[in-house]
Each structure stands twice: as C-alpha cells, then as structure tokens.
C-alpha cells in the first residue's frame, strides 16, 4: 500500500496486454494516489504479434478507468522501434553503456492523454 503513495512516474516497456499485466495495471492505476506520468511502450507492431489496433484498444481501456491519482496525470502510449525482446533485453547490449536501452529515441507513434483527477 505504501508504494501507492509514493510512485509519481511509471514506465512499462514491452506491454503486451496479457491478462496478468492488465490486472496489475488496473489495480495500480486505480489505487496510485500521487501518479503524475504513466508511459506505456508497446512492442514494435511490425516485428511482434501486437497490432497497432490492439495497442490502441489497450490504451483506450486504460484511459477509461477511474484513476486513483489526486493529481492531473499524463498518460502516453508509444510503439517501440526495437524488435520484440530485442536489444534492451540482450545481455551483451545490457553491458554496453554506449546506448541507453530505455531512452525513447525512435518512436513510431505517440498517443497522449490527460486524465483529470
């Protein structure tokens, strides 16, 4: 419960919309009290089984929730340009610090929503 009172920024990478992921996100978004920014990065639709339409559907479902934050919260959904489970998750790349695997540099599309408290 105490984590719900402290997390202000949430970033989820490689969001696939599976049942366990969605249950966690619904619980977290409905109960987080100080969340200001939520960023969800979907796998590259050209290189994974997640279509753009499914990504939009997942993002829409999350914005339709009653969020628990007492602040105005920005919600952004991105499509990754990396292959699914690709460079950010490779051990060799993880040990090479010349490229930040969590830096959002090549984004296909961004959707931004403002959730009113």
C-alpha angles and dihedrals in degrees: 000000000000091000088062088062095051112038110099100162126039126185122183118186126199093016108185100175095240118164096258093047093050093047090052093046094047091050093045097045093046093050107033107107104191103031110141103167132028119184122186121188116197123203117266104279091212092057104033143049092257111100125207089245092055090048091052090048092051092047090049092051091052094049091050091062122100099249118216097216116118089208133068104271129206115216121194129183120195136183112226122230093207122093116263108279086359135137099341090058099043114108093218092051091043089061092048108084096185089095123041106225092203096051110111101222107135107043122168098199138351128203118191126195129181114215113203117219 
